[in-house]
Amino acid sequence: MICESAALADGGPGVRFALGEEPDSPVGFVVRYRGTVHAYVNRCPHMGTELDWQPGEFYDVAGLYLVCATHGALFQPATGSCVAGPCRGASLQRLGAREEGGRVLLLNEEAAAAGPTEDTP
């Protein structure tokens, strides 16, 4: 399990989670957009930096696009495609997620075994 469904509001803060048990494992994140959850690896395709400017803050001020805090690239929340910025045409790495019984689940449960990261809001 990544988080409770209630933790995600449309265009609101996302939830970060570890993609492994090692301290240097990549981090994933999940957000809600137009009622559906979407999960990605928290890594910009341009520079490899994490997107969120504060833990869990992935959306632009309007709540329409995911934004890279490093250089302002904008990504479609439903597809992960970059629509503006230096990585235009590239995409975030999608992770399979679904909602079931009031919980958000990662389709590969092994990757989510570590649960949310400590800096999850």
C-alpha positions as CSV (number, residue, x, y, z in Angstrom):
1,M,0.0,0.0,0.0
2,I,1.2,3.5,-0.9
3,C,-1.4,5.5,1.1
4,E,-5.0,5.9,2.0
5,S,-7.1,7.2,-0.9
6,A,-8.2,10.1,1.3
7,A,-4.6,11.4,1.4
8,L,-4.9,12.5,-2.3
9,A,-7.0,15.4,-3.4
10,D,-7.3,16.5,-7.1
11,G,-4.5,18.9,-7.8
12,G,-3.3,18.7,-4.2
13,P,-0.1,17.4,-2.6
14,G,1.1,14.0,-3.6
15,V,2.5,11.1,-1.5
16,R,6.2,10.1,-1.9
17,F,7.2,6.4,-1.3
18,A,10.4,4.4,-1.5
19,L,10.9,2.1,-4.5
20,G,13.1,-0.3,-2.5
21,E,14.5,-1.0,0.9
22,E,18.1,0.4,0.4
23,P,18.7,4.0,1.7
24,D,19.7,5.2,-1.8
25,S,16.6,3.5,-3.5
26,P,14.7,5.7,-6.0
27,V,11.6,7.5,-4.8
28,G,8.2,7.3,-6.4
29,F,5.2,9.5,-6.0
30,V,1.4,9.4,-6.5
31,V,-1.0,12.2,-7.2
32,R,-4.7,12.5,-8.0
33,Y,-5.7,14.2,-11.3
34,R,-9.4,14.4,-12.4
35,G,-10.3,11.7,-9.9
36,T,-7.7,9.1,-10.9
37,V,-4.4,8.3,-9.2
38,H,-1.2,8.4,-11.2
39,A,2.2,7.2,-10.0
40,Y,5.7,8.0,-11.3
41,V,9.3,7.7,-10.4
42,N,10.3,11.0,-8.8
43,R,13.0,11.8,-11.4
44,C,13.0,14.5,-14.1
45,P,14.0,13.1,-17.5
46,H,16.1,16.2,-18.1
47,M,18.5,16.3,-15.1
48,G,17.5,13.3,-13.0
49,T,16.5,15.5,-10.1
50,E,13.4,15.0,-8.0
51,L,10.4,17.1,-9.1
52,D,8.9,18.3,-5.8
53,W,10.0,21.6,-4.5
54,Q,8.8,20.6,-1.0
55,P,8.0,17.0,-0.1
56,G,4.8,16.1,-1.9
57,E,4.4,19.4,-3.7
58,F,4.3,18.4,-7.4
59,Y,1.6,20.5,-9.0
60,D,2.0,24.0,-10.3
61,V,0.0,26.8,-8.5
62,A,-3.1,26.1,-10.7
63,G,-3.1,22.4,-10.0
64,L,-3.0,21.6,-13.7
65,Y,0.5,20.3,-14.4
66,L,3.3,18.5,-12.5
67,V,6.3,20.8,-12.3
68,C,10.0,20.2,-11.9
69,A,11.3,22.4,-9.2
70,T,14.8,22.5,-10.7
71,H,14.0,24.0,-14.1
72,G,10.2,24.5,-14.3
73,A,9.4,21.7,-16.9
74,L,5.7,21.0,-17.0
75,F,4.3,17.5,-17.2
76,Q,0.8,16.2,-18.0
77,P,-0.4,14.5,-14.7
78,A,-2.3,11.8,-16.6
79,T,0.4,10.7,-18.9
80,G,3.7,12.1,-17.5
81,S,4.6,13.7,-20.9
82,C,6.6,16.9,-20.7
83,V,4.7,19.7,-22.5
84,A,7.0,22.6,-21.7
85,G,10.6,23.1,-20.7
86,P,14.0,21.6,-21.6
87,C,12.8,18.0,-21.7
88,R,9.7,18.7,-23.9
89,G,8.7,15.4,-25.6
90,A,10.2,13.2,-22.9
91,S,8.1,11.6,-20.1
92,L,8.2,10.7,-16.5
93,Q,8.6,7.0,-15.8
94,R,5.1,5.7,-15.0
95,L,4.5,3.2,-12.2
96,G,1.3,1.1,-12.1
97,A,-1.1,2.1,-9.3
98,R,-4.7,1.5,-8.5
99,E,-7.3,2.3,-5.9
100,E,-9.0,-0.5,-4.0
101,G,-10.9,-0.5,-0.7
102,G,-10.0,3.1,0.1
103,R,-6.3,2.5,-0.4
104,V,-3.8,3.4,-3.2
105,L,-1.8,0.3,-4.2
106,L,1.3,0.0,-6.3
107,L,0.9,-2.8,-8.8
108,N,4.3,-4.1,-7.9
109,E,4.0,-4.5,-4.2
110,E,7.7,-5.4,-3.7
111,A,8.6,-1.9,-4.9
112,A,6.3,-0.3,-2.3
113,A,7.3,-2.6,0.6
114,A,9.2,0.2,2.3
115,G,6.1,2.4,2.4
116,P,6.0,6.2,2.3
117,T,9.3,8.1,2.8
118,E,9.8,10.0,6.1
119,D,9.4,13.3,4.5
120,T,5.9,12.5,3.2
121,P,3.6,15.4,4.2
